[in-house]
Amino acid sequence: MSETLLDVQGLTCPLPVLKANKALRGLPAGARLTVLATDPASVKDFSAFCQETGHELVSFAEDAGVYRFVLRKRADPA
């Protein structure tokens, strides 16, 4: 299974989610995308994004102001 890293540190809402959405579009179903962000609003944004799109928020962590989100791309619709 592939895993991709997207570093959006320093960008503010809504850019981290928009860039993650664009990155996910280029990945196969089931692929993982790790996003590094520094915008505190991204915590709520990524949760809402996953609920709305069906992508899975596999994990979330925060360390020294850097938020790490691991997303799994949803299966393509049949």
Secondary structure, 3 states (H helix, E strand, C coil): CCEEEEECCCCCCCHHHHHHHHHHHCCCCCCEEEEEECCCCHHHHHHHHHHHHCCEEEEEEEECCEEEEEEECCCCCC
